[in-house]
Every structure is written in structure tokens, then in C-alpha cells.
Amino acid sequence: MKSLLALLLCLSVAPNAFAHGSGGDHLARNLAATCANCHGTDGRSVGKVAPLAGKAAQETIGKLTEFKEGKRPATIMHQIAKGFSEEQIKLIADYFAAQK
């Protein structure tokens, strides 16, 4: 019984710990990977879609927030941005800002 309670306690704090970086060192990269289909690997777009690599984090945060709030025209970005929390948007923006 004690082991079951210990397991349940661990499972209840694990998602929160992962979201804040404890054990989730690759969380930002994994979130940013969802952008690869359109914006290229690590944000290095080769097509007509804007590259994200090397863009200032605040610029990316601003654009994603505008998409999320429906203030920026989009075909699909408004739907994608709505799926991210503010913390996740910051992680994604910081990841792309670090790509050169």
C-alpha cells in the first residue's frame, strides 16, 4: 500500500516537474520540433515560410501571441498557437533565438 501511495505521489508531481525543466532538458527542442514541417529543421526554412532560427525571442513571442489571440492573419498558425501555453511559447521562442 505504501508503495502505491509513493508511486501516485511521484506521478502527480512528474508532469509539473517536466514542464519546468527538471528532467525535461529537451522540452524546448521537442516543442519547437512541431514547427519543422513548415519552418524547417531548427527553424531554418528554405521555402516561402519565414525562418525562425536566430529571430529575437521577444519577436517570436509577440507573433505567436498575436496568432493565439486571433490578432494576426493566418491559415493555420492561429490554431497551432492556441495549443501552447505562455510558458511553452517562451520556451519555443528562446529555442529558436539560440539557433544561428
N, C-alpha and C positions, 0 to 999 in steps of 0.2 A: 504494500500500500504506500509506504514512504517513497519507494522508487517511482511509483506512478505520479505521486504529487510532485516530486522533483522534476520529472520529465515534463509535466504540464506547466510548471513554472518556467522551465527553460524555453519551452515552445512559445509561451506567452510573451517573453521578452526578446526572443530571437528576431522577429521581423523589425522591431523598433531599433535594435542594435545594428542590424544590417543596413537599415536606411540611413543611419548616422555614421557609417563608415567602419564600425567595429566589425572586422572580418569581411567587409564589403569593399575592399580596396579597388575592385574593378567595377563598382556600381556605375560611376560616371561613364566609363567606356561602354558598358553594356547598354545604358540608356541612350547614349549617342549612336550606338550601332543601329538603332531604329531609323536613323536619318540617312543611312548609307544608300538605300535604293535610289533616292533622288539626288542627294548631295554628295555622293561618292564616299569611298572609304576614308575615314578620319576627316570628313568634310572637304575633301579635295575633289570638287566637282569638275568634270571635263565637258559637260554639256551646257545647255542653256540655263540650268538651275544654278542659282547663286552658290558659290563655295562658302563654307562656314569656317574652314581652317584659318586660324590667325585673326579672326574677327574679334574685336573687343567684346568681352563678356557682357558689358552693360548694353551694347548694341543688340546682341543676340537676345538677351533677357527682354529688352524693350519690344523687339519684334515678336517674340513668342508670346509675350503678354498681350500685345495688340491682337494677334491671331486668336488667342484664347478668349479674349473679351469680344471678339467679332468686330473690332475696330479697324482691321486691316483686311483688304480683299484677298480671297484665297479660293483655290479649288478644293484643296484637301487639308491644308495646314491648320485651319481653324479646328477641324475635327481632331487632328493629331495633338495639337497643343492643349486641348481641353482634357486630354488624358494624363497630363503631367501636373504634379503639384508645384508650388513655387520653389520648394527645395530641389526638386528634380530638374526644373528649368535652370536653376542656378548651377547645378552640377553639370548639366549638358553644356551650358554656355562657357563655364570655366574649362571644360574639357576641350572644346573647340578653340578657345582662345589660346590654349597651350600648344596647339598643333601649328607647326610652321610650314 
